[in-house]
Amino acid sequence: MPLPEEPIIELTINPDDFAVCARMMSATDPWVTLGLGYNDCLKAFDGAFKEIFLLRKNGQILGFVIMQTQGSFKGYIQTLCIDSACRGAGYGTRILQFCEERILQYSPNIFICVSSFNHGAIQLYTKFGFELVGELKDFVKTGYTELLMRKTVGAIAGYKIN
């Protein structure tokens, strides 16, 4: 009997993948609570200096991450989404580990924003070593607060890029 396939993380630039991911986002929190529909979520994939990685198993996209690789907040995890049916299986931790390895190649800081009502994600990020550095009131939508979190291995000045 063959062993079950392990999930893989792979880079994508395929708009069809973006469409699948935007549907995944728009069907789950925090995006549902924030009232962001499919077209709003699809806009997350636009722009320069982004890397989009899929978590895929047996051909199915289980989750994904969008990372900013340049600018003042290079190393910013813009979007991390695990399909709601796949949550609690360690996939979020796996993607965070991947992000950390990737980001530390070019930045000593890893940033992420999380909606203040998204308690499961806050718990995951805190357990992973992120610390709260600020609150952004009315950032995504009026009436809601995003928490800016950071995990760091040191200052930007003098950081040796791998």
Secondary structure, DSSP 4 states (H G I P E B T S, - for coil): -PPPPPPEEEEE--HHHHHHHHHHHHTSTTTTTTT--HHHHHGGG-SSSEEEEEEEETTEEEEEEEEE-SSTTTTEEEEEEE-GGGTTSSHHHHHHHHHHHHHTTT-SEEEEEEETT-HHHHHHHHHTT-EEEEEEETSSSTT-EEEEEEEESS-STT----
